[in-house]
Amino acid sequence: MHNPFSIYWNKNWTFQIVHMEGGIYIEAKGLGVLIRKPLLATESPFTAADNLVHSEDKNRKFLFNSWKSKRTKSSNWF
């Protein structure tokens, strides 16, 4: 495995393992954001990267659906 690495099912993201602040972190760059979380001793880098992007994707979908529902509610007033 080389650093940075990618996962074939997450083509829009690149991942990197970084050592900072006395810990090991997995860092993901893609879609205009940079997200980072600690890499646990029990996790493989591929699993940690997949979970990191999955949680970001869920958060983005939640925010989009929240914005979309507010928009349709406000358009009913007119």
N, CA, C and O atoms as CSV, one atom per row, in Angstrom:
chain,resi,resn,atom,element,x,y,z
A,1,MET,N,N,0.843,-1.170,0.000
A,1,MET,CA,C,0.000,0.000,0.000
A,1,MET,C,C,0.894,1.241,0.000
A,1,MET,O,O,1.838,1.338,0.784
A,2,HIS,N,N,0.592,2.162,-0.865
A,2,HIS,CA,C,1.373,3.399,-0.907
A,2,HIS,C,C,0.557,4.535,-0.292
A,2,HIS,O,O,-0.660,4.419,-0.142
A,3,ASN,N,N,1.206,5.595,0.051
A,3,ASN,CA,C,0.577,6.732,0.703
A,3,ASN,C,C,0.740,7.933,-0.213
A,3,ASN,O,O,1.893,8.281,-0.468
A,4,PRO,N,N,-0.254,8.594,-0.727
A,4,PRO,CA,C,-1.687,8.376,-0.541
A,4,PRO,C,C,-2.204,7.186,-1.348
A,4,PRO,O,O,-1.591,6.769,-2.331
A,5,PHE,N,N,-3.331,6.655,-0.918
A,5,PHE,CA,C,-3.913,5.517,-1.602
A,5,PHE,C,C,-5.364,5.819,-1.958
A,5,PHE,O,O,-5.925,6.815,-1.503
A,6,SER,N,N,-5.955,4.975,-2.752
A,6,SER,CA,C,-7.357,5.156,-3.132
A,6,SER,C,C,-8.058,3.814,-3.038
A,6,SER,O,O,-7.424,2.759,-3.001
A,7,ILE,N,N,-9.376,3.879,-3.001
A,7,ILE,CA,C,-10.212,2.685,-2.963
A,7,ILE,C,C,-11.046,2.709,-4.232
A,7,ILE,O,O,-11.641,3.735,-4.562
A,8,TYR,N,N,-11.096,1.601,-4.941
A,8,TYR,CA,C,-11.713,1.606,-6.266
A,8,TYR,C,C,-13.190,1.985,-6.243
A,8,TYR,O,O,-13.684,2.508,-7.242
A,9,TRP,N,N,-13.918,1.748,-5.155
A,9,TRP,CA,C,-15.338,2.115,-5.126
A,9,TRP,C,C,-15.551,3.547,-4.654
A,9,TRP,O,O,-16.681,4.036,-4.678
A,10,ASN,N,N,-14.495,4.230,-4.224
A,10,ASN,CA,C,-14.565,5.650,-3.860
A,10,ASN,C,C,-13.600,6.419,-4.747
A,10,ASN,O,O,-12.585,6.927,-4.270
A,11,LYS,N,N,-13.908,6.507,-6.018
A,11,LYS,CA,C,-12.974,7.090,-6.982
A,11,LYS,C,C,-12.772,8.587,-6.799
A,11,LYS,O,O,-11.744,9.114,-7.224
A,12,ASN,N,N,-13.711,9.284,-6.186
A,12,ASN,CA,C,-13.594,10.733,-6.025
A,12,ASN,C,C,-12.755,11.130,-4.813
A,12,ASN,O,O,-12.555,12.319,-4.566
A,13,TRP,N,N,-12.268,10.164,-4.063
A,13,TRP,CA,C,-11.537,10.435,-2.835
A,13,TRP,C,C,-10.124,9.862,-2.911
A,13,TRP,O,O,-9.893,8.823,-3.529
A,14,THR,N,N,-9.184,10.558,-2.272
A,14,THR,CA,C,-7.850,10.001,-2.037
A,14,THR,C,C,-7.629,9.981,-0.526
A,14,THR,O,O,-8.132,10.838,0.201
A,15,PHE,N,N,-6.885,9.011,-0.081
A,15,PHE,CA,C,-6.685,8.805,1.349
A,15,PHE,C,C,-5.205,8.826,1.663
A,15,PHE,O,O,-4.355,8.498,0.835
A,16,GLN,N,N,-4.932,9.222,2.889
A,16,GLN,CA,C,-3.545,9.301,3.321
A,16,GLN,C,C,-3.492,8.979,4.807
A,16,GLN,O,O,-4.378,9.379,5.563
A,17,ILE,N,N,-2.485,8.277,5.220
A,17,ILE,CA,C,-2.252,8.016,6.638
A,17,ILE,C,C,-1.228,9.035,7.107
A,17,ILE,O,O,-0.137,9.131,6.545
A,18,VAL,N,N,-1.578,9.794,8.137
A,18,VAL,CA,C,-0.692,10.860,8.622
A,18,VAL,C,C,-0.415,10.669,10.107
A,18,VAL,O,O,-1.248,10.157,10.854
A,19,HIS,N,N,0.763,11.090,10.507
A,19,HIS,CA,C,1.146,11.083,11.919
A,19,HIS,C,C,1.205,12.526,12.369
A,19,HIS,O,O,2.031,13.304,11.892
A,20,MET,N,N,0.321,12.879,13.293
A,20,MET,CA,C,0.306,14.254,13.799
A,20,MET,C,C,-0.268,14.275,15.204
A,20,MET,O,O,-1.090,13.431,15.560
A,21,GLU,N,N,0.158,15.223,15.986
A,21,GLU,CA,C,-0.318,15.416,17.352
A,21,GLU,C,C,-0.216,14.138,18.174
A,21,GLU,O,O,-1.076,13.871,19.013
A,22,GLY,N,N,0.807,13.364,17.943
A,22,GLY,CA,C,1.034,12.160,18.722
A,22,GLY,C,C,0.141,10.986,18.378
A,22,GLY,O,O,0.083,10.021,19.140
A,23,GLY,N,N,-0.553,11.039,17.259
A,23,GLY,CA,C,-1.429,9.945,16.870
A,23,GLY,C,C,-1.360,9.664,15.386
A,23,GLY,O,O,-0.765,10.422,14.619
A,24,ILE,N,N,-1.974,8.567,14.993
A,24,ILE,CA,C,-2.063,8.182,13.590
A,24,ILE,C,C,-3.483,8.469,13.124
A,24,ILE,O,O,-4.447,8.060,13.771
A,25,TYR,N,N,-3.611,9.167,12.011
A,25,TYR,CA,C,-4.915,9.559,11.486
A,25,TYR,C,C,-5.067,9.079,10.046
A,25,TYR,O,O,-4.090,8.926,9.314
A,26,ILE,N,N,-6.306,8.849,9.668
A,26,ILE,CA,C,-6.637,8.604,8.268
A,26,ILE,C,C,-7.242,9.908,7.754
A,26,ILE,O,O,-8.118,10.486,8.398
A,27,GLU,N,N,-6.787,10.358,6.623
A,27,GLU,CA,C,-7.205,11.637,6.061
A,27,GLU,C,C,-7.779,11.385,4.673
A,27,GLU,O,O,-7.176,10.679,3.865
A,28,ALA,N,N,-8.933,11.957,4.401
A,28,ALA,CA,C,-9.590,11.800,3.102
A,28,ALA,C,C,-9.743,13.163,2.451
A,28,ALA,O,O,-10.155,14.127,3.095
A,29,LYS,N,N,-9.408,13.236,1.171
A,29,LYS,CA,C,-9.565,14.455,0.388
A,29,LYS,C,C,-10.428,14.128,-0.812
A,29,LYS,O,O,-10.176,13.163,-1.533
A,30,GLY,N,N,-11.444,14.941,-1.016
A,30,GLY,CA,C,-12.305,14.736,-2.172
A,30,GLY,C,C,-13.549,15.593,-2.093
A,30,GLY,O,O,-13.974,15.994,-1.009
A,31,LEU,N,N,-14.128,15.870,-3.240
A,31,LEU,CA,C,-15.361,16.650,-3.338
A,31,LEU,C,C,-15.260,17.989,-2.618
A,31,LEU,O,O,-16.248,18.490,-2.081
A,32,GLY,N,N,-14.073,18.557,-2.609
A,32,GLY,CA,C,-13.875,19.886,-2.030
A,32,GLY,C,C,-13.719,19.915,-0.521
A,32,GLY,O,O,-13.736,20.998,0.064
A,33,VAL,N,N,-13.570,18.781,0.129
A,33,VAL,CA,C,-13.404,18.755,1.580
A,33,VAL,C,C,-12.208,17.900,1.963
A,33,VAL,O,O,-11.730,17.070,1.190
A,34,LEU,N,N,-11.748,18.129,3.168
A,34,LEU,CA,C,-10.695,17.329,3.777
A,34,LEU,C,C,-11.241,16.880,5.132
A,34,LEU,O,O,-11.582,17.718,5.966
A,35,ILE,N,N,-11.327,15.575,5.358
A,35,ILE,CA,C,-11.814,15.062,6.635
A,35,ILE,C,C,-10.768,14.121,7.209
A,35,ILE,O,O,-10.005,13.485,6.481
A,36,ARG,N,N,-10.753,14.052,8.530
A,36,ARG,CA,C,-9.715,13.288,9.212
A,36,ARG,C,C,-10.315,12.658,10.458
A,36,ARG,O,O,-11.170,13.253,11.115
A,37,LYS,N,N,-9.865,11.453,10.779
A,37,LYS,CA,C,-10.255,10.801,12.028
A,37,LYS,C,C,-9.112,9.914,12.490
A,37,LYS,O,O,-8.291,9.478,11.683
A,38,PRO,N,N,-9.057,9.648,13.789
A,38,PRO,CA,C,-7.992,8.770,14.287
A,38,PRO,C,C,-8.117,7.360,13.712
A,38,PRO,O,O,-9.220,6.836,13.563
A,39,LEU,N,N,-7.007,6.772,13.402
A,39,LEU,CA,C,-6.964,5.392,12.934
A,39,LEU,C,C,-6.793,4.504,14.155
A,39,LEU,O,O,-5.776,4.568,14.847
A,40,LEU,N,N,-7.796,3.677,14.412
A,40,LEU,CA,C,-7.764,2.803,15.576
A,40,LEU,C,C,-6.856,1.607,15.313
A,40,LEU,O,O,-6.650,1.211,14.166
A,41,ALA,N,N,-6.323,1.046,16.374
A,41,ALA,CA,C,-5.416,-0.091,16.243
A,41,ALA,C,C,-6.126,-1.321,15.688
A,41,ALA,O,O,-5.488,-2.187,15.090
A,42,THR,N,N,-7.438,-1.404,15.880
A,42,THR,CA,C,-8.192,-2.573,15.416
A,42,THR,C,C,-8.691,-2.429,13.982
A,42,THR,O,O,-9.237,-3.384,13.429
A,43,GLU,N,N,-8.518,-1.260,13.366
A,43,GLU,CA,C,-9.021,-1.009,12.018
A,43,GLU,C,C,-7.929,-1.185,10.976
A,43,GLU,O,O,-6.760,-0.884,11.219
A,44,SER,N,N,-8.326,-1.671,9.827
A,44,SER,CA,C,-7.412,-1.637,8.692
A,44,SER,C,C,-7.560,-0.264,8.031
A,44,SER,O,O,-8.616,0.356,8.153
A,45,PRO,N,N,-6.545,0.219,7.347
A,45,PRO,CA,C,-6.664,1.524,6.688
A,45,PRO,C,C,-7.802,1.566,5.663
A,45,PRO,O,O,-8.457,2.597,5.513
A,46,PHE,N,N,-8.040,0.464,4.966
A,46,PHE,CA,C,-9.106,0.446,3.974
A,46,PHE,C,C,-10.485,0.534,4.628
A,46,PHE,O,O,-11.362,1.244,4.136
A,47,THR,N,N,-10.678,-0.180,5.727
A,47,THR,CA,C,-11.950,-0.118,6.443
A,47,THR,C,C,-12.170,1.271,7.032
A,47,THR,O,O,-13.270,1.819,6.944
A,48,ALA,N,N,-11.138,1.835,7.626
A,48,ALA,CA,C,-11.258,3.175,8.203
A,48,ALA,C,C,-11.574,4.207,7.130
A,48,ALA,O,O,-12.395,5.098,7.352
A,49,ALA,N,N,-10.938,4.100,5.980
A,49,ALA,CA,C,-11.197,5.036,4.883
A,49,ALA,C,C,-12.629,4.899,4.377
A,49,ALA,O,O,-13.303,5.899,4.131
A,50,ASP,N,N,-13.084,3.682,4.225
A,50,ASP,CA,C,-14.447,3.442,3.768
A,50,ASP,C,C,-15.456,3.992,4.765
A,50,ASP,O,O,-16.421,4.640,4.360
A,51,ASN,N,N,-15.258,3.752,6.056
A,51,ASN,CA,C,-16.170,4.270,7.075
A,51,ASN,C,C,-16.165,5.787,7.129
A,51,ASN,O,O,-17.207,6.405,7.341
A,52,LEU,N,N,-15.015,6.381,6.940
A,52,LEU,CA,C,-14.901,7.837,6.964
A,52,LEU,C,C,-15.707,8.470,5.835
A,52,LEU,O,O,-16.447,9.428,6.058
A,53,VAL,N,N,-15.567,7.941,4.638
A,53,VAL,CA,C,-16.300,8.480,3.491
A,53,VAL,C,C,-17.790,8.161,3.601
A,53,VAL,O,O,-18.628,8.979,3.221
A,54,HIS,N,N,-18.123,6.990,4.115
A,54,HIS,CA,C,-19.529,6.622,4.274
A,54,HIS,C,C,-20.234,7.573,5.242
A,54,HIS,O,O,-21.352,8.009,4.966
A,55,SER,N,N,-19.603,7.899,6.365
A,55,SER,CA,C,-20.227,8.827,7.315
A,55,SER,C,C,-20.342,10.229,6.722
A,55,SER,O,O,-21.330,10.920,6.973
A,56,GLU,N,N,-19.360,10.660,5.947
A,56,GLU,CA,C,-19.443,11.967,5.279
A,56,GLU,C,C,-20.564,11.976,4.251
A,56,GLU,O,O,-21.281,12.970,4.130
A,57,ASP,N,N,-20.726,10.891,3.514
A,57,ASP,CA,C,-21.790,10.792,2.524
A,57,ASP,C,C,-23.164,10.836,3.189
A,57,ASP,O,O,-24.071,11.510,2.702
A,58,LYS,N,N,-23.315,10.117,4.302
A,58,LYS,CA,C,-24.584,10.150,5.031
A,58,LYS,C,C,-24.885,11.557,5.529
A,58,LYS,O,O,-26.028,12.007,5.456
A,59,ASN,N,N,-23.873,12.255,6.034
A,59,ASN,CA,C,-24.057,13.619,6.521
A,59,ASN,C,C,-24.472,14.557,5.393
A,59,ASN,O,O,-25.371,15.379,5.573
A,60,ARG,N,N,-23.830,14.446,4.236
A,60,ARG,CA,C,-24.179,15.292,3.094
A,60,ARG,C,C,-25.600,15.024,2.615
A,60,ARG,O,O,-26.323,15.966,2.290
A,61,LYS,N,N,-26.016,13.759,2.563
A,61,LYS,CA,C,-27.373,13.425,2.139
A,61,LYS,C,C,-28.402,13.959,3.130
A,61,LYS,O,O,-29.452,14.461,2.728
A,62,PHE,N,N,-28.103,13.851,4.433
A,62,PHE,CA,C,-29.010,14.381,5.444
A,62,PHE,C,C,-29.169,15.890,5.289
A,62,PHE,O,O,-30.287,16.404,5.314
A,63,LEU,N,N,-28.051,16.604,5.130
A,63,LEU,CA,C,-28.114,18.059,4.974
A,63,LEU,C,C,-28.865,18.452,3.702
A,63,LEU,O,O,-29.653,19.398,3.719
A,64,PHE,N,N,-28.630,17.738,2.605
A,64,PHE,CA,C,-29.327,18.041,1.356
A,64,PHE,C,C,-30.824,17.798,1.502
A,64,PHE,O,O,-31.630,18.630,1.085
A,65,ASN,N,N,-31.203,16.667,2.090
A,65,ASN,CA,C,-32.624,16.376,2.260
A,65,ASN,C,C,-33.290,17.353,3.213
A,65,ASN,O,O,-34.454,17.703,3.017
A,66,SER,N,N,-32.581,17.799,4.234
A,66,SER,CA,C,-33.106,18.805,5.150
A,66,SER,C,C,-33.340,20.118,4.410
A,66,SER,O,O,-34.386,20.746,4.572
A,67,TRP,N,N,-32.365,20.535,3.595
A,67,TRP,CA,C,-32.506,21.762,2.823
A,67,TRP,C,C,-33.655,21.637,1.827
A,67,TRP,O,O,-34.425,22.579,1.640
A,68,LYS,N,N,-33.767,20.481,1.194
A,68,LYS,CA,C,-34.797,20.249,0.192
A,68,LYS,C,C,-36.191,20.281,0.824
A,68,LYS,O,O,-37.120,20.842,0.242
A,69,SER,N,N,-36.345,19.684,2.011
A,69,SER,CA,C,-37.660,19.682,2.654
A,69,SER,C,C,-38.043,21.074,3.127
A,69,SER,O,O,-39.221,21.428,3.074
A,70,LYS,N,N,-37.087,21.880,3.588
A,70,LYS,CA,C,-37.380,23.259,3.991
A,70,LYS,C,C,-37.784,24.086,2.779
A,70,LYS,O,O,-38.658,24.949,2.863
A,71,ARG,N,N,-37.141,23.814,1.660
A,71,ARG,CA,C,-37.446,24.563,0.445
A,71,ARG,C,C,-38.855,24.263,-0.047
A,71,ARG,O,O,-39.566,25.181,-0.455
A,72,THR,N,N,-39.276,23.004,-0.020
A,72,THR,CA,C,-40.617,22.653,-0.485
A,72,THR,C,C,-41.670,23.148,0.486
A,72,THR,O,O,-42.765,23.512,0.056
A,73,LYS,N,N,-41.378,23.177,1.802
A,73,LYS,CA,C,-42.330,23.700,2.777
A,73,LYS,C,C,-42.522,25.208,2.578
A,73,LYS,O,O,-43.647,25.703,2.643
A,74,SER,N,N,-41.439,25.929,2.338
A,74,SER,CA,C,-41.537,27.372,2.162
A,74,SER,C,C,-42.205,27.733,0.850
A,74,SER,O,O,-42.847,28.780,0.758
A,75,SER,N,N,-42.070,26.891,-0.172
A,75,SER,CA,C,-42.718,27.198,-1.452
A,75,SER,C,C,-44.214,26.973,-1.394
A,75,SER,O,O,-44.940,27.480,-2.250
A,76,ASN,N,N,-44.707,26.219,-0.399
A,76,ASN,CA,C,-46.144,26.024,-0.242
A,76,ASN,C,C,-46.855,27.256,0.280
A,76,ASN,O,O,-48.081,27.339,0.203
A,77,TRP,N,N,-46.116,28.205,0.804
A,77,TRP,CA,C,-46.710,29.418,1.337
A,77,TRP,C,C,-47.158,30.364,0.234
A,77,TRP,O,O,-47.971,31.253,0.487
A,78,PHE,N,N,-46.661,30.201,-0.961
A,78,PHE,CA,C,-46.989,31.133,-2.050
A,78,PHE,C,C,-48.108,30.620,-2.888
A,78,PHE,O,O,-48.512,31.277,-3.847
